[in-house]
């Protein structure tokens, strides 16, 4: 007998038009679609062609019209400013309509681009929804990005208006944004007509006469704007992701498929209902912030939490438990890195005992592989399901997940469970032939991609094909390697370029990281392959220890090497490991494995714009030099 997940998955693969048409009935349309799936211009598939829709209406006005205007829409919780502010659906709609009027008053119309460079404040979400309200295309750039990276995105998107704030806050440090913005504009060929600046009390930005507009002043005279119907296939936003050429790729998200897929996902993947409180502890500058802070919870009629803080340091490792308890969060979505940081500071989860977490039902992790040690620590501490799921900026929502609203499968450590409905995930070799169960290969998705995934790159169809569709014809290349076991569970081992070749043996660094993370003294770790004259590549491990560990580093290293030998075997040639204070990471918490590898291999590298703290690279370089690996920084 099939369960609800199996029934949904089978229909989504064999009758995608019927499956997604039913899901679309749960959304508001000004005009129904002419065709659910338009495959007339392969490989550029389009969903709900002919349909007319408005994303902002589905997020806000729809619920007000259903009599839920006084329900809570958004909770802003900012431990860095000691602020909690709550918005009902009506209040948030009024703010959004007002700011949409500000944008319109300064020339923004349907199809124009608006670049948003904001910290984690409600005004960031307001600006995004305001763009959607009038059919403008927003492009959010992570607040605090360096001027050069910001300029690159300005040149590509060519925004008519830029929306920013005077500053952001990193724990206790105020980061002025306006000097970065001014510098970016000065070096970019494309110039915005206007900049709208939200002045925060802790840092007042200087304003350019004739160009810069004060957010608060403009809102006092704004005429609220109504929702503008747009084509389902019109772009909603552009979100830039790093490219191998150094030129960022502008991932496009359309309006219709995005509303349908994300609203469907809230119940079927996250088991969220109208009125439930959902917290994605991410940033609006990343895809998680777009999908699951701003849009999906509001499509569903949930309350979304917008959090300006860190898992540790604002003020301590108990802040997540305080937020969950105080706001009665039902489900949370964050990166494993956040829980590793909490585990490192509070290994026994003592701070959790100070809070009532009885409303909390599920923890979802994504952004990187969830190591078994972190999984089990979270399960034991929270006593709720801890669900690993896997997706990408390009996909917009989960490729694989334990769909808690359909059927909860037993958790297998190291696996994000099974492909979500709509995602025909397969494993192929370099010749595009399907691999047997349990064999590692390239993880690919058979076309067409489901609604909500990218239809192309911004004004660059050729690069879309080259980057994602060319290597495996008929499939979307995830650039991740892994396998699907005999039970249908997917295992994402590593990026395809992180499969290392040790004396002819193809080995997964992800599998080695799983072993190291099982060491009782290791809080987090990374394994990567470095060049070796004899074997081609050899693995090197980097370990950050838990707080309070007194055992000598040398002893922990010996134990780690022995664990790899015992579990993976001598074939791994794992003989070198380092204990480091911290690992270089992006602001979203991803370990910069590629950059570490270039340092170890004495290759030129560029300090990534997304790096959280550049001094971590200096520390890594010094540590590697001590064991004879690292060369000098070249660029």
C-alpha positions in Angstrom: 0.0 0.0 0.0 1.4 3.4 -1.0 1.8 6.2 1.5 0.9 9.8 0.7 4.5 10.7 -0.2 4.8 7.8 -2.7 1.5 8.7 -4.2 2.5 12.4 -4.5 5.9 11.6 -5.9 4.6 9.2 -8.5 2.0 11.6 -9.8 4.5 14.5 -9.9 6.8 12.5 -12.1 4.3 10.8 -14.4 1.6 13.4 -14.5 3.4 16.7 -13.6 0.7 18.9 -15.2 -2.1 17.3 -13.1 0.0 17.4 -10.0 1.0 21.0 -10.2 -2.4 22.2 -11.5 -3.9 20.9 -8.3 -1.3 22.7 -6.2 -1.9 25.9 -8.2 -5.6 25.8 -7.3 -4.6 26.8 -3.7 -3.2 30.1 -5.0 -4.8 33.3 -6.1 -4.8 34.0 -9.9 -6.1 37.0 -11.8 -6.2 34.8 -14.8 -5.8 31.0 -14.9 -3.0 29.6 -17.0 -3.4 28.4 -20.6 -0.9 25.6 -20.2 0.5 24.2 -16.9 3.9 23.1 -18.5 5.0 24.7 -21.7 7.7 22.6 -23.3 7.6 24.4 -26.7 11.1 25.8 -26.4 13.2 23.1 -24.8 15.3 23.2 -22.6 13.7 26.4 -21.5 10.6 25.0 -19.8 8.0 27.4 -18.5 5.2 26.8 -15.9 1.7 28.2 -16.0 2.1 30.1 -19.2 -0.8 32.5 -19.9 -1.5 32.9 -16.2 -1.7 36.2 -14.4 -0.7 36.5 -10.7 0.8 38.8 -8.1 3.3 37.4 -5.6 2.6 40.1 -3.0 -1.1 39.6 -3.2 -0.6 35.9 -2.4 1.7 36.7 0.5 -0.4 39.4 2.2 -3.7 40.7 0.6 -5.1 37.2 0.1 -5.0 36.5 3.8 -6.6 39.8 4.7 -9.4 39.1 2.2 -9.9 35.8 3.9 -10.5 37.5 7.2 -7.0 36.9 8.7 -5.7 40.4 8.6 -5.1 40.5 12.4 -3.1 37.3 12.4 0.6 37.8 13.0 2.6 37.9 9.8 6.1 38.8 10.9 8.1 38.9 14.2 11.3 40.9 14.1 13.6 39.7 16.9 16.9 41.6 17.2 19.1 40.7 20.2 21.8 43.0 18.8 19.5 46.0 19.2 17.4 44.5 22.0 14.3 44.9 19.8 11.2 42.8 19.2 8.6 44.1 16.8 5.5 42.3 15.5 3.4 42.9 12.4 0.0 41.7 11.6 -0.9 40.8 8.0 -2.8 44.1 7.7 0.1 46.2 9.2 2.7 44.5 7.0 0.5 45.0 3.9 0.1 48.7 4.7 3.9 49.1 5.1 4.5 47.3 1.9 1.9 49.2 -0.1 3.3 52.4 1.2 6.9 51.6 0.2 5.6 50.3 -3.2 4.2 53.8 -3.6 7.6 55.3 -2.7 9.2 53.2 -5.4 6.6 54.1 -8.0 6.9 57.8 -7.1 10.5 57.6 -8.0 10.0 56.0 -11.4 10.0 52.2 -10.7 7.5 50.3 -12.9 6.8 46.7 -13.8 10.0 45.0 -15.1 12.4 47.6 -13.6 15.1 46.2 -11.4 15.5 47.3 -7.7 18.7 46.3 -5.9 18.3 45.8 -2.2 21.4 46.0 0.0 20.0 45.6 3.6 20.7 44.1 7.0 18.2 41.8 8.7 15.6 44.3 9.5 11.8 44.3 8.6 12.4 47.0 6.0 14.4 44.4 3.9 11.3 42.2 3.6 9.1 45.2 3.1 11.3 46.3 0.1 11.2 42.8 -1.4 7.4 42.5 -1.2 6.9 46.1 -2.4 8.9 45.3 -5.6 6.7 42.2 -6.1 3.6 44.3 -5.5 4.2 46.6 -8.5 5.9 44.0 -10.7 9.4 45.2 -10.3 12.3 42.7 -10.2 14.3 42.8 -6.9 17.9 41.7 -6.6 18.9 41.4 -2.9 22.7 41.6 -2.2 23.9 40.3 1.1 24.4 43.3 3.4 28.0 44.2 3.9 29.3 42.7 0.7 32.4 44.4 -0.5 32.1 47.4 -2.9 33.6 45.5 -5.9 31.2 42.6 -5.5 28.3 45.0 -5.1 29.4 46.9 -8.2 29.5 43.7 -10.3 25.9 43.0 -9.4 24.8 46.6 -10.1 26.4 46.4 -13.5 24.6 43.1 -14.3 21.1 44.0 -12.9 21.2 47.7 -13.9 18.8 48.7 -11.2 16.7 51.9 -11.6 16.7 52.3 -7.8 18.9 50.9 -4.9 17.4 50.4 -1.5 19.8 50.3 1.5 20.3 51.1 5.1 22.8 53.2 7.0 24.4 50.1 8.6 24.2 46.5 9.7 25.3 45.0 13.0 27.7 42.0 13.3 27.3 40.9 17.0 28.4 44.1 18.6 30.2 45.8 15.7 28.4 48.4 13.6 29.1 48.0 9.8 28.4 51.2 7.9 26.8 50.3 4.6 26.6 53.7 2.9 30.4 54.1 2.2 30.4 50.6 0.6 27.3 51.5 -1.5 28.8 54.9 -2.6 32.0 53.2 -3.5 30.2 50.5 -5.5 28.2 53.1 -7.4 31.3 55.1 -8.2 33.0 52.1 -9.8 30.0 50.7 -11.7 29.2 51.7 -15.2 25.4 51.4 -14.5 24.2 54.2 -12.2 20.9 54.1 -10.2 18.6 57.1 -10.6 17.8 57.1 -6.9 19.0 55.5 -3.6 16.5 55.1 -0.8 18.3 54.9 2.6 16.8 53.6 5.8 18.6 55.5 8.6 19.3 53.4 11.7 19.8 55.1 15.0 23.3 53.7 15.6 24.8 55.0 12.4 23.6 58.0 10.3 24.5 57.9 6.7 25.6 60.9 4.7 23.2 61.6 1.8 24.0 62.5 -1.8 22.0 65.6 -2.8 19.6 64.9 -5.6 20.1 61.1 -5.6 19.6 59.8 -2.1 16.1 59.7 -0.4 15.4 59.2 3.3 13.1 56.1 3.7 11.2 57.5 6.7 10.6 60.9 5.1 9.4 59.3 1.9 7.0 57.0 3.7 5.2 60.0 5.3 4.0 61.3 1.9 3.6 57.9 0.1 0.5 57.0 -1.8 -0.2 53.3 -1.3 0.2 51.2 -4.4 -2.1 48.4 -5.4 -1.0 45.0 -6.6 -0.1 44.8 -10.3 -1.0 41.5 -12.1 2.0 40.0 -13.9 2.6 37.0 -16.2 3.3 33.8 -14.3 6.5 33.6 -16.3 7.7 37.2 -15.6 10.7 37.4 -13.3 10.1 38.0 -9.6 13.8 38.3 -8.6 17.4 37.9 -9.5 19.7 36.3 -6.9 23.4 36.2 -7.7 25.4 33.1 -6.9 29.1 32.7 -7.3 30.4 31.5 -10.7 33.5 29.6 -11.6 34.6 32.5 -13.9 34.4 35.0 -11.0 31.4 36.6 -12.7 28.4 35.9 -10.6 25.4 34.1 -12.1 22.0 35.8 -11.8 19.6 33.1 -10.9 16.1 34.1 -12.1 12.9 33.1 -10.2 9.6 33.5 -11.9 6.3 34.6 -10.2 3.8 31.8 -10.9 5.8 28.6 -10.3 7.5 30.2 -7.3 4.2 30.9 -5.5 2.8 27.5 -6.3 5.9 25.4 -5.3 6.7 27.4 -2.1 3.2 27.4 -0.8 2.9 23.7 -1.5 6.2 23.0 0.3 5.1 24.7 3.6 2.6 22.0 4.4 3.9 19.0 2.6 7.6 19.4 3.5 7.6 21.4 6.7 4.1 20.4 8.0 3.1 24.0 8.6 -0.5 25.3 8.8 -2.1 28.7 8.8 -1.2 30.5 12.0 1.9 28.4 12.8 5.2 30.1 13.6 8.1 29.3 11.3 11.7 30.4 11.8 14.4 30.3 9.1 17.5 31.4 10.8 19.2 32.7 7.7 19.6 36.0 6.0 17.4 37.7 3.3 20.6 37.9 1.2 20.6 34.2 0.7 18.1 31.9 -1.1 16.8 30.5 2.3 15.9 34.1 3.3 14.1 34.7 0.1 12.2 31.4 0.1 11.6 30.7 3.8 11.9 34.0 5.7 10.0 36.3 3.3 7.9 34.3 0.8 6.8 30.7 1.6 5.6 31.3 5.2 3.5 34.3 4.1 2.0 32.4 1.2 0.8 29.8 3.6 -0.5 32.3 6.2 2.1 31.4 8.8 4.0 33.8 11.1 7.6 34.2 10.0 10.5 35.2 12.3 13.1 37.6 11.0 16.1 37.3 13.4 19.0 39.8 13.5 21.6 37.9 15.5 23.9 34.9 15.7 23.6 31.4 17.2 26.3 32.3 19.7 27.4 35.7 21.0 24.1 37.6 20.9 24.2 37.2 23.8 25.1 33.5 24.2 24.6 30.0 23.0 21.0 30.0 24.4 19.5 32.6 22.1 18.0 30.1 19.7 16.1 28.4 22.6 14.9 31.8 23.8 13.5 32.7 20.4 11.8 29.3 19.9 10.3 29.6 23.4 9.2 33.2 23.4 7.6 33.1 20.0 6.2 29.6 20.1 8.1 28.5 17.0 6.8 25.2 15.6 9.5 24.5 13.1 13.0 25.9 12.5 15.3 25.9 9.5 19.0 26.6 9.9 22.4 25.4 8.8 24.3 22.6 10.6 27.1 25.1 11.2 24.8 27.0 13.6 24.2 23.9 15.7 27.9 23.0 15.7 28.6 26.5 17.1 26.0 26.0 19.8 27.3 22.5 20.6 30.8 23.8 20.9 29.9 26.5 23.4 27.3 24.5 25.3 28.2 20.8 24.8 25.5 19.5 27.3 22.8 22.0 26.1 22.5 23.3 29.6 21.0 26.6 28.3 18.2 24.8 26.6 16.8 23.7 30.0 16.0 27.4 30.9 13.3 27.5 28.2 9.9 26.0 27.4 10.2 24.3 24.0 6.9 22.4 24.1 5.6 24.1 21.0 8.6 23.1 18.9 8.0 20.1 16.7 10.8 19.9 14.0 14.3 21.1 13.2 15.3 21.3 9.6 18.9 21.6 8.6 20.3 22.5 5.1 23.1 24.4 3.4 25.7 21.8 3.9 25.9 18.1 4.8 24.7 17.3 8.3 27.3 15.2 10.0 26.0 12.4 12.2 27.5 13.8 15.4 25.6 17.1 15.1 22.4 15.2 14.0 22.5 13.0 17.1 23.4 15.9 19.4 20.4 17.9 18.2 18.1 14.9 18.4 19.1 14.1 21.9 19.0 17.7 23.1 15.7 18.7 21.5 13.9 15.3 21.5 12.2 16.2 18.2 12.8 15.0 14.6 15.9 16.6 13.1 15.5 16.6 9.3 18.4 17.1 6.9 17.3 18.3 3.5 19.2 19.3 0.4 18.7 22.1 -2.1 20.5 25.0 -3.8 20.2 28.7 -4.7 19.2 27.5 -8.2 16.5 25.2 -7.1 14.7 27.6 -4.7 13.4 24.8 -2.5 14.2 21.2 -1.5 15.4 18.7 -4.0 15.4 16.0 -1.3 13.6 16.1 2.0 11.8 14.0 4.6 8.4 15.4 3.7 6.9 15.7 7.2 3.5 16.8 6.0 3.1 13.8 3.7 4.8 10.9 5.4 7.7 10.9 7.9 10.3 8.3 7.0 12.9 6.9 9.5 16.0 9.2 9.5 19.2 7.8 8.0 22.2 9.7 9.2 24.0 11.4 6.3 20.9 11.4 4.1 18.4 14.1 3.3 16.0 11.2 2.7 14.2 11.0 -0.6 13.6 13.3 -3.6 10.7 15.7 -3.0 7.7 15.4 -5.3 8.6 17.1 -8.6 12.3 16.2 -8.5 13.3 13.2 -10.7 16.7 12.7 -9.1 19.1 10.2 -10.6 22.8 9.2 -10.4 24.8 9.0 -13.5 28.5 8.4 -14.5 30.6 10.7 -16.7 29.0 9.1 -19.8 25.5 10.0 -18.6 24.6 6.3 -17.8 22.6 5.5 -14.7 24.5 4.1 -11.8 23.3 1.1 -9.7 22.0 1.6 -6.2 24.8 2.5 -3.8 27.3 3.6 -6.4 28.6 7.1 -6.3 28.2 9.3 -9.3 26.9 12.7 -10.3 23.6 13.7 -8.8 21.4 15.0 -11.6 17.7 15.9 -12.1 15.8 14.8 -15.2 14.2 17.7 -17.0 11.9 19.5 -16.7 12.7 21.0 -13.3 9.6 21.5 -11.2 8.0 24.9 -10.6 10.0 27.3 -8.4 13.4 26.2 -9.9 15.4 28.6 -12.0 14.1 28.8 -15.6 17.3 30.5 -16.8 20.0 33.0 -15.8 19.4 36.8 -16.0 19.9 37.8 -19.7 22.2 34.8 -20.3 20.5 31.8 -21.7 23.7 30.5 -23.1 25.4 30.4 -19.7 22.4 28.7 -18.2 22.8 25.9 -20.7 26.6 25.8 -20.4 26.6 25.8 -16.6 23.7 23.4 -15.8 22.5 21.4 -18.8 25.4 20.7 -21.2 27.4 18.2 -19.3 24.6 15.7 -18.8 22.1 16.2 -21.7 18.5 15.9 -20.6 19.4 16.6 -17.0 20.1 19.5 -14.6 23.6 19.2 -13.2 23.6 19.8 -9.4 27.4 19.6 -9.3 27.0 17.4 -6.2 28.2 13.8 -6.0 26.5 11.0 -4.2 24.4 7.9 -4.5 20.9 6.6 -4.0 20.6 3.5 -1.8 18.3 0.5 -2.3 15.6 2.1 -0.2 15.6 5.2 -2.4 17.4 7.4 0.1 19.8 9.9 -1.4 23.2 10.6 0.0 25.0 13.8 -1.0 28.6 13.1 -0.4 30.3 16.2 -1.7 30.6 18.6 -4.6 31.7 16.7 -7.6 35.0 18.5 -7.5 35.5 17.3 -3.9 35.7 13.7 -4.9 39.4 13.2 -4.6 41.6 10.7 -6.5 44.1 9.0 -4.2 46.4 6.8 -6.2 43.6 5.9 -8.6 41.0 5.5 -5.8 38.0 7.8 -6.0 37.2 8.8 -2.4 34.6 11.1 -0.8 35.9 13.8 1.5 32.4 13.9 2.9 32.7 10.3 4.1 35.9 11.2 5.9 34.3 14.2 7.5 31.6 12.0 8.9 34.2 9.9 10.6 36.1 12.9 12.1 32.9 14.5 13.4 32.2 11.3 15.4 35.3 12.0 17.5 33.9 13.1 20.9 36.2 16.2 21.1 35.5 17.5 17.6 33.0 20.3 17.2 33.3 20.7 13.5 35.7 19.6 10.7 36.6 19.7 7.1 38.5 17.3 4.9 40.0 18.3 1.5 42.4 16.9 -1.0 45.7 18.5 -1.6 48.2 17.9 -4.4 50.7 15.0 -3.9 53.5 14.1 -6.2 53.2 10.4 -5.5 49.4 9.8 -5.1 48.0 12.7 -7.1 46.0 13.8 -4.1 46.0 13.1 -0.4 43.3 14.1 2.2 44.1 16.5 4.9 41.7 17.0 7.9 41.0 20.2 9.8 39.3 20.0 13.2 37.9 22.6 15.6 37.5 21.3 19.1 34.7 21.6 21.6 35.0 24.2 24.4 36.7 22.8 27.4 38.8 20.0 25.8 42.0 19.5 27.8 43.5 16.6 25.9 46.6 17.5 23.9 46.1 18.3 20.2 48.6 15.6 19.2 46.7 12.9 20.9 43.4 14.0 19.2 45.1 14.0 15.8 46.4 10.5 16.3 43.0 9.3 17.3 41.4 10.9 14.3 43.9 9.3 11.9 43.2 5.9 13.5 39.5 6.4 13.2 39.8 7.1 9.4 42.0 4.0 9.0 39.6 1.8 10.9 36.4 2.9 9.1 37.5 3.8 5.6 40.8 1.9 5.4 44.4 2.5 4.5 43.3 3.3 0.9 42.3 6.7 2.2 46.0 7.6 2.8 44.7 9.8 5.6 47.9 10.7 7.6 47.6 14.5 8.2 45.2 16.4 10.4 45.4 19.7 12.1 43.6 21.2 15.1 42.6 24.8 14.3 40.8 27.5 16.2 38.3 28.1 13.5 37.5 27.3 9.9 37.2 30.0 7.1 33.5 30.3 6.3 31.1 32.4 4.3 28.7 34.6 6.2 26.0 32.0 5.6 28.2 29.4 7.4 29.6 27.3 4.5 33.3 26.2 4.9 35.5 27.7 2.2 37.0 24.3 1.2 38.1 25.5 -2.2 40.0 28.4 -0.8 41.7 26.3 1.8 42.7 23.9 -0.9 44.3 26.6 -3.0 46.3 27.8 0.0 47.5 24.3 0.7 48.4 23.8 -3.0 50.3 27.1 -3.2 47.9 28.4 -5.9 46.6 31.9 -6.5 43.4 32.6 -4.8 41.1 35.6 -4.3 39.6 36.3 -0.9 35.9 35.5 -1.4 33.5 38.4 -1.1 31.3 36.2 1.0 33.9 35.4 3.7 32.8 36.0 7.3 36.3 36.9 8.6 39.3 37.2 6.3 41.7 36.7 9.3 40.7 33.1 9.3 42.6 32.6 6.0 45.8 34.0 7.6 45.4 31.6 10.5 44.9 28.7 8.0 47.9 29.7 6.0 50.1 29.8 9.1 48.8 26.4 10.3 49.5 24.8 6.9 52.9 26.4 6.7 53.8 24.7 10.0 53.3 21.3 8.3 55.0 22.3 5.0 51.9 22.7 2.8 51.1 26.3 2.4 52.6 28.8 0.0 52.4 32.6 0.3 49.2 34.4 -0.6 49.3 35.4 -4.2 46.4 37.8 -4.6 
